[in-house]
């Protein structure tokens, strides 16, 4: 029996996860299926936030996310290319449309998105901004 490489195992695990998420069984994820995944990871994620992520992942703009689009989105080195919806989400989180985030905005975003916890405290935003 051949031993499966780490990359092959990851690909197979990702394919199985995708199939599990694809509740309609059509081989692609729609907004409802993707939103369920996103909200499972972050129950406070809003519908507009889910739509923004979905739009960023749906690179061929056909209203569905193929397995290849899913893989590309999950493993994108630099993340998705900026889209108007993502810019809008960023602006909502930072209170600014300039594409920049200062320490105060970062701390507020972390608090608003429940990223502060026992391991990451609000005063640790100083570390991110090199104070």
Buried (B, 14 or more C-beta within 10 A) or exposed (E): EEEEEEEEEEEEEBEEEBEEBBEEEEEBBBBEBBBBBBBEEEEEBBEEBBBBBBBBBBBEEEEBBBBEBBBBBEEEEEEBEEBEBBEBBBEBBBEEEEEEBEBEBBBBBBEEEEEBEEEEEEEEBEEEEEE
